[in-house]
Amino acid sequence: MTPVPPSFLFGLIAAPLAKRVLKPVLRGVVRTSVGVAYEIRLAAAEAGQNVHGLAAEVAAEMAAAQTAAGNRSAARVPKARAGTGAGQQR
């Protein structure tokens, strides 16, 4: 039967070795994840700006269409009836 080394001896040998090997690996994983999170944040901000710009363009187009429709309807109403009427409220 071979002698079994006590577990604390294994820990004394394995812990420094694991620290030397795992610390750079973990540092790389953390650095990469922080970089990815930063890139995602930038992409989300850019997408938000694009959505706001698109919404502003659509709002401007709708306002222009309403203004054009208002001008067309005002041109259809006879001038004698445009401002005076018994049933109109002020």
Residue pairs with C-beta under 8 A, 6 or more apart in sequence:
74 82
